[in-house]
């Protein structure tokens, strides 16, 4: 399974990552920060990581699911 790490110290709670996630993996939590509410649906596309203006998200891809 892919892992989405969100660094709250860098995040400004803009919601861009949530808006760009094609699989609805991310959602805004009660504290206003994005959270991986549906982590098992993550394909590792990296859209959230690429679109984050603060570099507050890192997607760690599961090596077992990579295309050969």
Residue frames relative to the residue before (quaternion, step in Angstrom):
aa qw qx qy qz dx dy dz
X 1.0000 0.0000 0.0000 0.0000 0.00 0.00 0.00
X 0.4559 -0.6689 0.5205 0.2718 3.54 -1.05 0.82
X 0.2371 -0.7696 0.5801 0.1227 3.57 -1.15 0.65
X 0.1769 -0.7606 0.6191 0.0837 3.55 -0.92 1.00
X 0.1068 -0.7925 0.5998 0.0284 3.57 -0.62 1.18
X 0.1127 -0.7848 0.6085 0.0325 3.55 -0.89 1.00
X 0.2332 -0.7746 0.5785 0.1048 3.56 -0.70 1.15
X 0.3020 -0.8074 0.4838 0.1514 3.54 -0.12 1.32
X 0.5987 0.5811 -0.3588 0.4186 3.58 1.13 -0.53
X 0.7217 0.4019 -0.2314 0.5140 3.57 1.19 -0.51
X 0.6041 0.6058 -0.3389 0.3913 3.58 1.18 -0.63
X 0.2072 -0.7804 0.5783 0.1167 3.57 -1.00 0.86
X 0.4968 -0.7086 0.3865 0.3189 3.58 1.31 0.40
X 0.2696 0.8053 -0.4918 0.1923 3.59 1.02 0.73
X 0.4029 -0.7540 0.4413 0.2729 3.61 1.16 -0.51
X 0.3870 0.7346 -0.4796 0.2839 3.58 1.24 0.08
X 0.6375 0.5398 -0.3291 0.4405 3.59 0.95 -0.83
X 0.6500 0.5132 -0.3077 0.4685 3.57 0.99 -0.86
X 0.6693 0.5184 -0.2932 0.4442 3.58 0.95 -0.90
X 0.7440 0.4258 -0.2283 0.4616 3.60 0.99 -0.77
X 0.5246 0.6440 -0.4261 0.3584 3.63 1.18 -0.27
X 0.3231 -0.7908 0.4884 0.1777 3.61 -0.50 1.16
X 0.7343 0.4091 -0.2234 0.4935 3.62 1.20 -0.36
X 0.4265 -0.7216 0.4446 0.3159 3.60 1.27 0.20
X 0.2157 0.7830 -0.5414 0.2175 3.54 0.96 0.95
X 0.7677 0.3535 -0.1714 0.5062 3.55 0.96 -0.90
X 0.0036 -0.7615 0.6482 -0.0029 3.52 -1.24 0.64
X 0.5018 -0.6101 0.5063 0.3458 3.54 -1.26 0.35
X 0.3429 -0.7625 0.5217 0.1700 3.54 -0.76 1.11
X 0.7255 -0.4294 0.3188 0.4331 3.55 -1.32 0.08
X 0.6876 0.4727 -0.2723 0.4793 3.58 1.16 -0.60
X 0.5891 -0.6059 0.3506 0.4036 3.60 1.32 0.03
X 0.6100 0.5425 -0.3464 0.4621 3.56 1.28 -0.20
X 0.5285 -0.6065 0.4679 0.3660 3.58 -1.11 0.51
X 0.0645 -0.7806 0.6214 0.0198 3.52 -1.18 0.65
X 0.4545 -0.6647 0.5158 0.2925 3.58 -1.14 0.60
X 0.1057 -0.8419 0.5288 0.0207 3.58 0.09 1.30
X 0.7781 0.2128 -0.0878 0.5845 3.57 1.18 -0.56
X 0.0176 -0.8793 0.4759 0.0018 3.57 0.91 1.00
X 0.6423 0.5486 -0.3355 0.4171 3.59 1.01 -0.71
X 0.6379 0.5251 -0.3252 0.4600 3.62 1.23 -0.32
X 0.4858 0.6857 -0.4273 0.3336 3.61 1.25 -0.22
X 0.2396 -0.7829 0.5632 0.1116 3.55 -0.83 1.06
X 0.4764 -0.6829 0.4283 0.3511 3.58 1.27 -0.16
X 0.2759 0.8005 -0.4956 0.1937 3.59 1.19 0.45
X 0.3694 -0.7767 0.4438 0.2516 3.58 1.15 -0.58
X 0.3575 0.7528 -0.4933 0.2492 3.61 1.21 0.16
X 0.6437 0.5206 -0.3323 0.4518 3.58 0.96 -0.80
X 0.6613 0.5129 -0.2904 0.4639 3.56 0.99 -0.90
X 0.6863 0.4949 -0.2780 0.4548 3.57 0.94 -0.89
X 0.7351 0.4417 -0.2290 0.4605 3.58 0.99 -0.82
X 0.5338 0.6403 -0.4142 0.3653 3.61 1.16 -0.35
X 0.3423 -0.7763 0.4905 0.1989 3.62 -0.53 1.12
X 0.7261 0.4277 -0.2299 0.4869 3.58 1.24 -0.37
X 0.4120 -0.7278 0.4538 0.3077 3.59 1.31 0.13
X 0.3578 0.7734 -0.4461 0.2735 3.57 1.15 0.73
X 0.7135 0.3931 -0.2474 0.5246 3.59 1.27 -0.02
X 0.0414 -0.7597 0.6488 0.0125 3.52 -1.10 0.85
X 0.1824 -0.7621 0.6127 0.1031 3.57 -0.92 0.94
X 0.1508 -0.7705 0.6157 0.0669 3.53 -0.71 1.12
X 0.2739 -0.8000 0.5189 0.1258 3.53 -0.48 1.25
X 0.4457 -0.6659 0.5353 0.2672 3.52 -1.05 0.84
X 0.4307 -0.7346 0.4676 0.2371 3.57 -0.56 1.17
X 0.6259 0.5620 -0.3440 0.4172 3.60 1.08 -0.58
X 0.7251 0.4233 -0.2494 0.4826 3.61 1.16 -0.47
X 0.4442 0.6978 -0.4571 0.3269 3.59 1.26 0.06
X 0.4974 -0.6300 0.5078 0.3129 3.56 -1.17 0.66
X 0.4188 -0.7126 0.5067 0.2453 3.58 -1.00 0.76
